[in-house]
Amino acid sequence: MTRKRVRNLNLRVRRDGSVTLSIPWHTSRERAEAFLAERAAWVRAALERQARRTEAANRDHDAESDTYPLWGVTQMAGAPLPPEEVAGIYRSEVARTLPEAVGRMEALIGAQASGWQLRDMRTRWGSCTPRTGRIRINIRLAAYPPECFDYVVAHELAHLLEPSHNARFHAIVARAVPNEWEIRARLRQPPVWPVCAPL
């Protein structure tokens, strides 16, 4: 439970399975605990869904396969690829695509990062340290359509202007990505699309 400059009580189940509650400064601990108790069933269901998604993602990520998703289309590799080779493809694709996406999104958001890092993360699509201006992007975004990648870049840049996920933050993101909620829903789904020709 964290007290923040927010108007409402905000309950969130993160990709890593942690549960966070942000509450306004004036809200009592008793009110916050009652809010949590009212939503206990929702939290349990959300944790179960997240555990299933994580298990499926880990299973997919750890197995050799002759197909893999790339920018929204399933690619045929012609032979089974080990997970580290697919991760290498994703890293190269994100590195190639990032400068152009950053240029577009920085102009739309009105913020500039001090540095970018590529990471193979299991629980987050990106992260930002507003104090230093550094942003990390998950290479697995290369599995999803390009608009998902643009959204995460915009999302993390918006944190340089507004660290919390309040209404101001979402208004900033909307400058670049007006269909934010659709893309967020897409990122909660597995990356499965029609197969294209072998590489």
N, C-alpha and C positions, 0 to 999 in steps of 0.2 A: 504494500500500500504506500503510495507516494502522494504527498500534497503538492499540487501544482496550481498555476494560474489557469484553471479551466472552469467552465461554467457548470458542467455536469459531471456526474460520476461515470468514468469510462473504464469498462472492463474489457480486457484483451487476452486472448490465448495466443501466444507467440509460436512460431514454427519450431522452436526448441522445446516446446511443451511447458514453458513457464507461463504463469498466469499473473498479470499485472492489473492493479486497480489504481487509477488516478482520481483523486478527489479534490474539490475546491478547498481552499484554506479554511473556510468557515464551517465545513462539514464535520460533525462529531464522529468519533471512532465508532460509537454505537450505531449511528445511521449507516456508516460504511459497512459494518459487519452485518447489519440487517439486509443491506443491498446485496451483499455476497450470498447470504443465506437464501434470499429469494431466487437467485440465479444459479444455485448449485447444480441443478439438473442440466442447465444449458452448458455450464463449464464442463461437467462430466462428458456430455455428448461431444463437445468441441475437442476435448482432449482425446477421446476415442477416435474421432475423425482424423485428427492430426497424427496420431500414432499409426493409423492405417496408411496415411499418405507417406509418412516417413519410411515405414517398412517397405512400401512399394517402390519408393524412390531409391532406397538403398539397395533393394534387390535388383532393380534395373541398372543401377550404376555399377554394381559389382560383377555383373555377369557379362561374358563375351557374347557378342551378337554380330550378325552380318547386316543389321540395319541400325540406324540411329537417326534421331530427329535433328535437323539443322535448319534454323530460321523458319520453322513452321512446316517443313516438308520432310518426310521420312526418306533417308538416303539408303541406297543399297551399296554396301561396301564390297560385295563380291566374295568376301571371306570374313570369318568371325574376327572382330577387332577386340582386343583387351580394353578394359575400361580406361587405362591410362592413355591409350592411343586416342580414344574418343575425347578424353579431357584435353589432350594436346590440340586436337582439331578445334575444340571449343575455344581454347585459349587464343589460338591464332586468329580465329574468326572475330572474337571480341576485340582483340588488339587491333585488327585491321579496321573494324567498324567504329570503334570508340571515338577517334578524333572528330569524325564528321558529326556523329550524334552529339558529342559534347558541344561542338561549335553551335549547332542549331539550338540545343536546349539551353545553353548558357544565355543566348540572346533572348529566348522566350521567357525564361525564368527571371533573368536580371541578376544572376549571381555567378561567380566564378570560383571554381575549386582551386586550391593550391597544389593539389596533386591527386593522381588516380592510381589505384592498384587493382590488379586482377587476382581474384581468389577463387578456389574451388570450395564453396561453402555448402554445407548440408542443410542449414536452417534459415538462411537469409538470402534475399536476392541482392541486397546491397546494404551498406552501412556508411555512416557519415560521422565525422568528429568535427562539429561546428567550431570548436576552439581553435583547431589547427587548419580547418578547411580541407582536410584530406577525405577522400571518398574511396570506398572499396566496392567493386562490382563482381558479382558472381559469374564465372565463366559459363555456368550451365544455362544462362539466359540465351545462349546461342542455339539452344534446342527449340526455343519459342519463336513465334512470329516477330519481325522487327519492331512492331509497335510496342511489344512488351519490353523490349530492351530500351526503347526511347522513354517509356514510362518510368522505368527504374532510374535511369539517368536523371530525368526531371525530378523525380521524388527525392533523390538524395541531394540534388542541388537546392531544392526548396528548403531542406533542413538547414542550409547555411543562413537562410533568412528567418526561419521559424523552426526551432528545435522540436517542438511538440507536434502532435497530430491534431491540432485544433482547427476551427473553421478557417482561420487565416491561412494555415498551412495548405488546406485543400483548395482555397481560392488561388494561392500561388501556383500549385500544381496545375490547376485548370487553365492557366495561361498557355501552357504547352500541351496539356493532355485533357481536353474537355470530357472524354469518355473514360476517365480514371476508374470508375467503379466496374465497368465492363472488363477492362484489362486486368484489374485485380482479381476478378472472378476467373478470368482465363488462366492466370498464373497459379490458381489453386487446382487446376486440372492437369492431368498428365499430358506430355507433349506427343500426341499421336495424330498423324495426318496421312493422306494418301502417299503411296510409295512413288518415288521418281526413279529414273534410270540409274544404273550403277555408276559409280565414280571411275 
